[in-house]
Amino acid sequence: MRTLRATALLLAATLLSGVVLADSYSDTTDAFKKAGASAWYFDHSYGYAVFPSIGKGGLIVGGAHGTGRVYQNGQYVGDTAMTQVSVGLQVGGEAYRQIIFFEDKRSFDEFTSGNFEFDAGVSAVAIKAAASSTAGTTGTTAETSGQNGDATTHGGGFYKGLAVFTIIKGGAMAEAAVAGQKFSYKPRASS
């Protein structure tokens, strides 16, 4: 019963972390523009999706959720939401920022077609102070370095038209879990 309550509290905290303020999008974008290799992608991609805050928590069963905006050629074109459910050995909670770059129109169209899910080959490059972190979209690990303000990244380019970066905001999470991120998309309402 305690395990169930703890899991429910972690998941509630995860869902609440999706509430963000409008200027947090520009703050998050600025952080990635200052973060070494991820800065290159702003000038060499068709578009991107930015998530100012994704909350993740779990105790055997876990979840993550965050809301974001999608940009095409630098223009805000729609809203997106990410949901992740994981099952496996895991405990804790963390919050992180995420950005997904789309190499071309094809990858952008795939993401914005409705429901999109990362395949097993996509992983994130994590940006964090001098530590190793599990930051993959399917449970893979990535190297980390730097601070939020002066982060550097070590990236390997686009994979199937996508490049994913994260900045860990805080928390502690230990896991050996299988997880996949699913995304929804809604075009921006015309004004």
N, C-alpha and C positions, 0 to 999 in steps of 0.2 A: 504494500500500500504506500509506503514512504517513497519507493522508487517511482511509482505512478505519479504521485504528487510532485516530486522533484522534476520529473520529465514534463509534466503539465506546466509548471512554473517556467522552466527553461524555454519551452515552446512559446508560451505567452510573451516572454521577453523578446524572443526572436521576432514574433509578429509585430510587436510594438516598435521595434527598431526600424521598420519600414517607413515610419512617418518622418519626412524630411522637409526642410524649408527650401524655398526656391533658390536662395543664394548658395546653398550647400552644393548645388550642381556646378556652379562656377568655381567654388573652392576645390571641389574634387577634381574637376578638369585641370585647374591650375596645378594641383599636386602631381598629377600624372604628366603634365607638360614639363615639370621640373625634374622628373624622375628618370634621367638617363635615357636608355633605349626606348622607353615608351613614348618619349617626346617625338621621336622620328615618325611614328605612326600617324600623328595628326596631319602631317603634310603628305603622307603616302598611303592613305586609305580612302575608301569611298564614303565611309561613315563610321559611326561608333555608337555604342550604348553605354551610358554611364550610370552607375549605382552609387550614390553618396553613402549609403549605409545598408549593409546586409547583416542581419543578426543570425547567429548560428548557435544552437544549443542542443545538447543531447545527453542522455543517460541510457545507453543501449540503443534505444530508438531516438533518433534526432531529427532535426529539421532546420531549415534556413529559409529566410524570406527577405526580400527587399524590392523596392520599387525604383524605377529609373526612367530616364529619357533617352530617346533615340535621335541622333543627329545625322543628317545627310548633307555632305559638303558644308559642314559647319552650321547648318540651320536645323532648329528643333522641329522635328516632323511627327513625333508620336511618343506614347508612353509605353513602358514595358514593366513587367513584374517577373521576378524570379522566385521559384519555389524549389526546394530541395528536401527530399526525405532520405534518410539513411538508416540502415540497420547494421549493427555490428558492435565491436568493442569500442566504445567511445564514452567520454565523460567531460563535461565542462561547457563553456560558452565563450563566444568571441564575436566581435563586430569587425567588419572590414569593408573597404571600398573596392569596387570592381569596375573595370572598363573592358569592353569588348570592341575590337576594331574589325571592320569588314573590309577586306582587300578590294572587292569589286562589287559591281551591281548584282551579280549572281548571289554572292554570299549575303549581301544586304537584303535582297528579295527573299531569300530562304528564311532569314531571321524574322522579317516583317510579314511573312505570309500567314501568320496566325499563331500556331503553337510550334515552338522550336525546342529541340533538346540536343544537348551536346552528346557527341558520340564518345566512345571509350578513348579515342586518341587525343582529345583536346585536354590540355592542362594549362594552368595559370602560372605566370611568373610572379612570384611573391616579392613584395618590397617591404622589408622590415629591418629593424636594427639587429645586426650581428647575431643571427640565430637561424636555425633550420626550421622549416615549417611545412605542414601539410596544407597545401593550398590548391590542389587540383580539383577540377570539377567532377572527377570520378574517383577521387581518393588518392591520386598520385601526389608525389612530393615535389617541392621546388626549392632552390636556394634563395636566400634572402640577404639583403644588406641595406645599410643606410638608415636614415630617420625619415619620418614623414616629410619634413621640410627639405631635406637634402638627399633624398633616396636615389639610389642608382639601380639599374636593372640589367640583367644579363638575359637577352632574349634570343630565340632561335628563328625569328621570322614568322610568317603566316603558316598555319596548318589548316588545310582545306578551306582557305579563305578567311580564317579567323586568327586573331592574336588576342590573348587574354592576360590582363595584369591585375593584381590585387595589392592593396595597401592595408595591412593589419592595423586596426584602430585600437584594439585592446582586448583583454580577456585571455583565457587560457583554455586550450582544448587539446585533449589527447584522444587520438582515434586511430583505429584500424578498421575503417568502414568502407562499404561500397556505396557510392552516392552519385547521383546525376542531377544536373540542374535542368529544369524545364522553364521555358520563358513564354509569356503571352505578350501580345502586342496590340495596341489600339492607336490608330492614326490620330493626330492632333486635330481637335475640332477647329473648323474654319471660323475666323473671327469677323 
